[in-house]
Amino acid sequence: MIDDASSILAALGLADKPAAPGSTAVVRSPIDGRVIAEVALNDDVDADDVAARAARAAVALKGIPMPRRGQMVRELGDAFRHHKTALGRLVTLEVGKIPSEAEGEIQEIVDVCDFACGLSRSIGGATLASERPQHRLNERWHPLGPVLCITAFNFPAAVWGWNAALAIVCGNPIVWKPSLKAPLTAMACQRIASEVFARHGAEDTTQLLMVGDDDAAAAVADRRYSLVSATGSTRMGRSVQHTVSARLGRSLLELGGNNAVVVMADADVELALRAVVFGAFGTAGQRCTSTRRLLVHRDIAHTFVERLVRITEALIVGDPFAPATLVGPLIDEDAVDRFARALDVARAQGGEVLCGGVVNGRYVRPAVIRSHRDMPIVKHETFGPLLHVITVDDVDDAIAVNNDSDHGLSAAIFTRDLRLAERFVDGADCGLCNVNTGTSGAEIGGAFGGEKDSGGGRESGADSWKQYMRRQTSAVNYGDTLPLAQGVRFDVD
């Protein structure tokens, strides 16, 4: 199917030809390393123009009633429904996800558009009782302003969708700085979105800023962006937060994860095995919510891990377009090198590789490592299909090991005992905590995000719209006198 790259690009209106003269990014498919496109990059003048147009678009978008903005976003979701298969094929081509995962990513955009459309008729502010007679206090919400959305390669469409649908319903244009490892998906999504918003006379509601990570620093520092929503590494997040905080702006950070699944002695083993295998090795372990650590009760550790190894060894690794494939390639050679180094470090720190680790180009065999909780590498994220197995004595021990990490994104426990489940959920210091389902994946109805080095941001969820708006308290005096709050007197003749 890699030979079908031209038709995939053509189906989405993306020319399969070299970019115009100037700075370009070469796009290679991780499936076989072949060059599939060259993409023109923005220079400083372009970037300034994008920000200026976003600022003008913010004024126009604010003038459109929220329910009408909701209608625009509903049509955006319909457009992604229509292009779901074609966009899914492009995601597979560009980042190596198997088709079901790739189409699932596009479905996330459809879902969040439906969600945001509903919010467009329900967002409102509170009316508050005033201590002053014949006064009313009310809370009003206004659009925040242009949003800069920085996304990573592993979700080249969905993360933009989470931000765009809510930002636009709230009255904010969005500028998208995609990863240059996956720019074609962004270009296709932008083309679809532009057509939708042009029908409503809302040009520049969405724009692309095609620059590298280093060149994005100027945009992050630009005061015209009221919110910077950034998804990526913890290192990147710290840099973004430092820059945005220096100008007293707002940031929404979705960063890494070192997620643990706990399997207690009474767990449904079949359920837990399926969740651990998908969580650890789905998307080739390239999700922020991927399962990095398996904390298994020592009473079942031997038999559980034995079965886990057999299943892992049987996983088909290869061309993601092939129907039987479950694990595709890592995104590039750097990712492969980091995976291989992590294996070496784990061995050096006392870990035992039970299976996997073989490297063949950009394809690696998923690895299961019997590790010790005090190994430094266990406490850090390895972005690839590598799972550390650690035995625990009880739920309190599991909570302690789970929390002994700089990250705090996602965790899960498998148990039939309600008391153990509730104790774990109560004690785990992460933003997402599941019972009898894995760490990987989330629904747009719940707030998504983590704690500590995972960033502290929250996307989607019932009140996430508040991050894209500014709150204003308004006092209205409908009487003939001017009483002051707190009983203050200030009499003048």
N, C-alpha and C positions, 0 to 999 in steps of 0.2 A: 504493500500500500504506500510505501514511501515514494514509489515511482508516480503516484497520483498527486504529488504535491501541487503541481500546476493547476489541476482541476479544483483542488480544495481552495486554493487562493482565488481562483477565478470565480468560484461560486459565491464568494463574499465580496467581490469587487476589488480585490487586491491584486494589482498587477504583479506578475512574476517576472520582474525585470530590474536591472540596476537602478538605484536611486539617482536623483539629479546630482550634478557636481557639488562638492562640498564635503563636510564631515558626514560620515556614514557609519552605521553599525551593521556588521555582517551577522546574519541570522542563520544558525546551523540547527538542524534537527538533531536532538539527542539520539534518535533512533539509529542513525548510521553516520552522524557527523557531517552530512552533506549540507552545503550552502543552499538554502531555499529562498533567500531574499537579501537585499540590502536596503536599509532604511535610512532616509535622510534625517540628520539630527538638527535640532534648533540651536542657533547661536544666541548670544546675549541679547541682540536686538529682537529676535523672535520671541525670546522668553519675556522680555519687557512688554512686547505687544500683546502676548497672551494674557498677562496679568492686567493690562489696561482694558482689554476687551471684557475680561471677567468682571472687572469693577463696574463697567457700564452695564453689563448684563444683569448684575445684582440689582441695580436700580429698576430696570425693566421688569425683572422677575418678581420683585416685591409688589409691584402694582397688579399682578395677576392674583385673583382670589385663590385661597388655598384649595378649595374644592376643584377649581380648574387646573391647578397644578397637579392635583391628584389624578385628574383625568389624563393629563399628559403622561404621567408616570404609568398609569394603567395601560395606555397605548404602547409605552416602552416595553412593558412586560409582554404584551401581545406580540410585539415585533421579535422579541427574543424567543417566544414560543415558536414562532414561524421558522426562525433560523437555528433552532436548537441543535438539530443533527449536524448541519454544516459547521456551526461554531464548535461543536464537540469534536468533530474531525480535526479542526484546526488546532484545538488545545492538545489533542493527541500528537499531532504532527510536531507541534512546537515545544512541548514540555514532556511528552512521553507517557502521559496518563493513559490507562486502558480506557476504551470508549465509554463504559458505564460510569466511570468516575468523571470523565470529561463532560459527558452530557449532564451528569448530576450537578456539576459546577454551574452550567448554564441554567439549570432548573432553579438553583439558588437565586439567581437574578430574577427569574419569573416570580418566585415566591415572595421575595422582598418587595417587588413592585406591587403585588397584590396587597401585601401587608401595609405598605406606605400609602396606597390609595385609600384603604380604610381609615388610616390615621388622619387623612386630609379632611375628614368630616367630624373628627372627634377631638382634635387637639384644642385645648382651651386653657384659660387661666382661672384661678380661684377668686371668688368674691369673699372678702373678709370683713368681719365685724369691726367697726371703728369704735374707739373709746370716746370720740367726739360726737356730740349730737348732730344730726342731719349731715353726716359724712358717710362716705362709702370708700372702702379700700378694694381695689381689684388688681389682679396680677395679669399682665399682658405679656405676650411673647412675640418677638419680632425676629425676622431673619437675621442671621449673624453676619453674613457677607460671604465672599468667595471662599471656597474650600479647596485646598491643595491636597490631593489624594496620592500618596506614594505606595505602590504595591510591589510585591515580590513575585518571582517567577512561578512559584508553586501553585498559586491560585491566580492565574493571569486575567481572569474575568470576574469571578465572584466577589472578591473583596471590593473592587470598584463598585459593583452593583449594590452591595450592602450600603456603602456610603452615598452613592449617587441618588438612589431612590429616596432615601430619607432627607438628604441635603436639599434636593430639588423641591420636594413637597414642602419643606420648611422655607423655601424661597431663596435658596443659595445656588448660584452656579458652581460647577465643579471643574477643576483642572486636574487632569490625570497624568502623573509621572509614572509610567509603567517601568518594569524591569526591562533592560535592553536584552535580557535573555529570552524575553517573550513579548516583543513589541507588536507582532502581527495580530495576535488576539486583541490587543488594545486597539489597533487600527480598525479592525473589523467591528468591534463593539462601538467605537466612536462613529463610524460610518452609519451604523444602524440608528444610534441615538440622534445624530445630527438630522437625519431624515425625519424622525418623529417630531423633534422640537421645531424644525423649520416649518412644518405644517401649521404650527401654532404661532408663528412669528416670533419665536423665542430663540433666535440664533445665539450662539455662544453660551447657551446654557451648559453645554459640555464641550470641553476642549482637551486636546492632548498637548503635553509638554514632553517632547522627546529629547531628553538629555541623559547623560550618564549620572551615576550617583554623586560623583565629585562636583559636577556642574549644577546639581540640584540644590547645593547649599545656598546659592543666591536667592532662589525661589523660597526656600524655607525661611530666610531672613526677611523676605519682602512683607512689609506691613499690610499690603493690600490683601493678603491671605489671612482671613480672620481665624481660620482653623486649619491646622496641618494634621491630617490623618495619615499615619505612617505604619506600614506593616513590614516587618523584616527582622533583622538580627537585633539582639540587645545592644550591641555596639552602635549600630545605626540609630537605634531609638534614643540612646543617651545623647548622641550628637544633635539629633533633631530637638529633643526637649531642651537642651542647653541653649540652642539658638533661639527657639521660640520663646522660652522663658525670659531671655535677655531683652526681648522686645515686648514683654508682657502679653504675648499672644496665647492662644489656646492650642493644645496638642492632644491628639487621641492616638495612643500607642498600642499596637498589637504586635508583641515580640515573640521570643522563642518559648519553648516548653521542654521540660524534662519529666514527662508524665509517667505516672505509675499506675499499674493495675494490681490490685490486691486480690488474691484468690484464697479464700478461707477453706478450712477442711471440709465444711458442709456445702461447698459451692456446687452448682450444676456444672459439672466438668465440661460437658459438650458445649454449653453456652459460653463458658469462659474461654475455652480453646479457640472458638471461632472469633471471639472478640479480640483476643490477644494477637492472633495471627493477622487479622485485618488491621488492627491498630498499629502493630509494629511494622508491617511490611506493605500495606496498601500505599499507593503512590510512591513506592520504593522508599518508604520511611521519610518522605520529604514533606511532612505536614508539621505545623507547630503543635498540633494535638496528637501526633504519633506517639505510640506507647514506647517509651525508652527503657522502662524498668518493670520487671515482673516480680512482685513481692508475693511469694507463695508460701503458705503455711507448711511448716516442716513435716507435718503428718502425711501430706500428700505430695510433697515436693518431688520425690523420686519418680513416681508414676506419671505425674502431670508433665514434668519436664521431658520425660522419655517420649511421651506421645507428642508433645510440642515439637521436639526435634524431628520425629518422623514426618509430621505434617510439613514442617518447614523445608525439609530436604526434598519433598515431593512437589513443592511449588514450581510452576513453570515460569521461568524468567526468559524474556526475549522481546521480540517485536510486539509492541502493544496493540497493533492492529490485528495480530493473529488471535483468533477466537479463544484459544485455550490459555493465553497468557494472563497471568495475574500480577506479575511484577515486571514493570518496564525498566527503562534505563535511568541512571542518574543524569542530572541535567548537563553536566560537563565534566571535563577532566579534573578540574579542581575539586569537585564534589567526590569523585572517585578517590583522589589522593587523600582527602580528609577521612574518608571511610577506611582506607587502608592504614593510615596512620593511627586511627582510633583503635583498630584491631591490635596493632603492634604495642601501643601504650597499654591497652588492657592486659595483654599477655605479660608485659614487663611489670605491671602492678599486681600480678598474681591471679589474673583471670584465666579461665580455661575455655577455649573456644570449642563448643560442643558440635557445631556444624556451621557451614557457610564460610564466607570470606573470600571465596575465589573470585578473582577479577578477570573479566574478559571485555576489554574496551570500556564502554560506559555501562556495561552490565555487570552486576555483582550478585553473588549468591547471598541471600539474607543470612545473617549470623546470629546465633544464640550463644551467649557467653555466661558461664557460671562465674559469678562475681561475688565480691565481698563488699559489704556496705561502706567500709572505710576506704575503698579505692577512690582516689581523687576523680578519676574519669567518670565514675558512676554519678557524680554530683553535677555533671555538666552535660549539655545537650550535644549529641552527635547527630547531625542531620543526614540520616541515611538508614537503611534497613539493618539496624544493629540493636539487639535486645539484651540487656543485662538481667540475669536471673539471680535473685537474692532470697534466701529463706528468712521467714519471720516466725516468731513464737506465738503471737496473739494480735488482736486488733490494735492494742496500744503500741506494740512494737511496730506494726505496720504504719501507724500514724506518724511515729517518730521518724522512720526511714523515709516515708513519703515527703515529710516536711523538711528533711535534711537536704535541701537543694536550693540554689539561688532562684530558681524559677518557681512559679506557682500558677500554672495555667489550668491543667486538667488532671483529674484522677478518677479512679473507679474502683469499686469493690464488688466482688462476687460472693454472695452468701445467701442462705435461706433464712438467716436469723435476723429479724427486724432490729433487734437490739444492737447487734454488731454493725449493721448498716448505718443506723442512726448515729452511733458513736463515731464511726469513721467520717461521715459527712460533717458532723459537728466539729471534728478535730482537724480535718484536712484544710490547709491554708492556701487553697487554690480557688480560682474563679468559677470553674466548672467541676462538679463532683457528681458522678453517676453511680447508680446501683444496678447491678446485673445488666449493664451495657457498657461498651468500651469507652476509651478516652477520645477516639477519633471521630470527628463529625459533630455537627450541631444543627439545630433547627433555628430558623430566623425568628421564631416567636420568643425565644429566650435570649437574655443578654449574653453576649459572647465576649470573653476577655479574661485576663488573669491578674495575678498579684506579683509583687517583688520584681524580678528581672523580666517577667512576662509583660510588663508595661503598665498595668492598671487601667487600661482603656476598656470600654464596653461598646460593642457594635450590635445592632439589632436589639430586640427586646422592646417591651411595651413603652418604656420611657426614654429610650435612646435618642429620640428626636430632640430632647432638651440640649444635647451637645451641639446641635446645629442652630440653636436659637439663643437670643439674649432675653433675659427676663427683666421686666420693668414693673415696678409697683406704682400705681396711680391712686392718689387720694382725690376724691371729688366732694366738694362742699356744695350742697344744694340748699343751704340755709341762708339767713340774712346776717349772721354774726360770724365772728372769727375766733372760736375757741381754740386754744393751743393744746397740744398733746402734753400728757403728764401733769396737767394742771398748771402749767407755766402761765404767769401773768406778765404782761408787758403793755401797760396802759399808757396811751399817748392821747393828748388833746387833739 
